[in-house]
């Protein structure tokens, strides 16, 4: 009886973990095999080369952070702010998607194909924000400005080291959301 192959998805998910930890240069077939506790031979049953794995990783990231988030938010009931918060929480908080997203953003600074993929993902995210904000705001310029502010806060606050004069980051983010999504 032959040994069971490591599923393709495990290679992709481990690759995403390594990407989040060390960037695209850290994603190496031999290192992934070691982390998975397998030989690298099984890798080539799924992927022609490392570039094919990187592409599959980007596909998985895009599907999880856009398609699945948009689908989940679409099933939710509640007001615009609650749904927008859910989208932000699913995408930009926690220890799963956020580190991957930040690593992809860094990678996109050096790779035009990744930058194009990131633009597509960000365009879909912005469309979701425009739709949410457009549900209570009629001015297209204001919808765009509020969407941009919301998106910049969602990404940028992870890089901000400043304190908030006696307020917690969560309190300030809640207030920022109320300002952006206020009617």
C-alpha positions in Angstrom: 0.0 0.0 0.0 1.4 3.4 -1.0 1.9 6.3 1.3 -0.8 8.9 1.3 0.1 12.1 -0.6 0.1 15.4 1.2 -3.0 17.2 -0.1 -2.4 20.1 -2.5 -4.3 22.5 -0.1 -1.8 21.7 2.7 1.1 22.9 0.4 -0.8 26.1 -0.4 -1.8 26.8 3.2 1.7 26.2 4.5 3.0 28.4 1.8 0.7 31.2 2.9 1.9 30.8 6.5 5.5 31.0 5.3 4.6 34.0 3.1 3.1 35.8 6.2 6.1 35.0 8.3 8.9 35.8 5.9 7.7 37.0 2.5 7.8 35.4 -0.9 11.5 34.6 -0.8 10.9 32.4 2.2 8.5 30.2 0.3 10.8 27.4 -0.8 9.7 23.9 -1.8 12.3 22.1 0.4 11.6 24.3 3.4 7.8 23.7 3.0 8.4 19.9 2.7 10.3 20.0 6.0 7.6 22.0 7.7 5.0 19.5 6.5 7.2 16.6 7.5 7.2 15.1 4.0 9.6 14.8 1.1 9.5 17.4 -1.7 8.7 14.8 -4.3 4.9 15.0 -3.7 5.0 18.7 -4.4 5.6 18.1 -8.1 2.5 16.0 -8.4 0.5 19.2 -7.9 2.8 22.0 -9.1 5.1 22.3 -12.0 7.4 24.6 -10.1 7.6 27.1 -7.2 6.0 29.8 -9.4 2.9 27.6 -9.8 2.7 27.2 -6.0 3.0 31.0 -5.6 0.1 31.5 -8.1 -2.0 28.9 -6.3 -1.3 30.7 -3.0 -2.4 34.0 -4.5 -5.5 32.3 -5.8 -6.3 30.9 -2.4 -5.7 34.3 -0.7 -7.9 36.2 -3.2 -10.7 33.6 -2.9 -10.6 33.7 0.9 -10.3 37.4 1.4 -12.7 38.6 -1.2 -15.1 35.9 -2.6 -15.7 34.2 0.8 -15.8 37.5 2.7 -18.3 39.1 0.2 -20.4 35.9 0.3 -20.5 35.8 4.1 -21.3 39.6 4.4 -24.0 39.2 1.8 -25.7 36.6 4.0 -25.7 38.8 7.1 -28.6 40.9 8.1 -28.2 44.1 9.9 -27.2 47.7 9.3 -24.5 48.9 7.0 -22.0 49.6 9.7 -22.4 46.1 11.2 -21.9 44.5 7.8 -18.9 46.7 7.0 -17.4 45.9 10.4 -17.9 42.2 9.7 -16.1 42.5 6.3 -13.2 44.3 8.0 -13.0 41.9 10.9 -13.0 38.9 8.5 -10.2 40.4 6.4 -8.1 42.7 8.6 -8.1 41.3 12.1 -7.0 38.1 13.7 -3.9 36.1 13.0 -4.9 34.4 9.7 -5.7 36.8 6.8 -4.2 40.0 8.1 -0.6 38.8 8.1 -1.1 37.3 4.6 -2.7 40.5 3.3 0.2 42.6 4.7 2.8 40.2 3.2 1.0 40.4 -0.2 1.0 44.2 0.0 4.8 44.2 0.6 5.3 41.7 -2.2 3.3 43.8 -4.6 5.8 46.7 -4.1 8.4 44.5 -6.0 6.3 42.4 -8.3 4.0 43.9 -10.9 1.9 40.8 -11.4 1.2 40.6 -7.6 0.5 44.4 -7.7 -2.1 43.8 -10.4 -3.7 41.0 -8.3 -3.7 43.3 -5.3 -5.4 46.1 -7.3 -8.1 43.7 -8.3 -8.7 42.6 -4.7 -8.6 46.1 -3.4 -11.0 47.2 -6.2 -13.5 44.6 -5.1 -13.1 45.6 -1.5 -13.6 49.3 -2.4 -16.8 48.3 -4.4 -18.2 46.7 -1.3 -17.5 49.8 0.7 -19.0 52.0 -2.0 -22.1 49.9 -2.0 -22.4 50.0 1.8 -21.8 53.8 2.1 -23.9 54.5 -1.0 -26.9 53.0 0.7 -27.1 56.1 2.9 -25.1 58.7 1.1 -26.2 60.1 -2.3 -23.1 62.2 -3.1 -20.7 60.1 -5.3 -17.7 62.2 -4.2 -18.5 61.7 -0.5 -19.1 58.0 -1.0 -15.6 57.7 -2.6 -14.0 59.8 0.1 -15.6 57.8 2.9 -14.7 54.5 1.3 -11.1 55.6 0.9 -10.9 56.7 4.6 -12.5 53.4 5.8 -10.1 51.3 3.7 -7.0 53.4 4.7 -8.0 53.0 8.4 -8.5 49.3 8.0 -5.1 48.8 6.6 -3.1 51.7 8.0 -3.9 51.4 11.7 -1.8 48.2 11.8 1.2 50.3 11.0 0.5 53.1 13.4 2.5 53.2 16.6 0.9 56.4 18.1 -1.1 56.3 21.2 -4.5 57.8 21.6 -4.4 60.1 24.7 -6.2 57.9 27.2 -8.3 56.0 24.7 -7.8 52.5 23.5 -7.2 51.7 19.8 -10.5 49.9 19.7 -12.3 53.0 21.0 -10.7 55.2 18.4 -11.5 52.7 15.6 -15.1 52.5 16.7 -15.3 56.3 16.6 -13.7 56.4 13.2 -16.2 53.9 11.9 -19.0 55.9 13.3 -17.8 59.0 11.5 -17.3 57.2 8.2 -20.6 55.3 8.4 -22.5 57.9 10.2 -25.6 59.1 8.5 
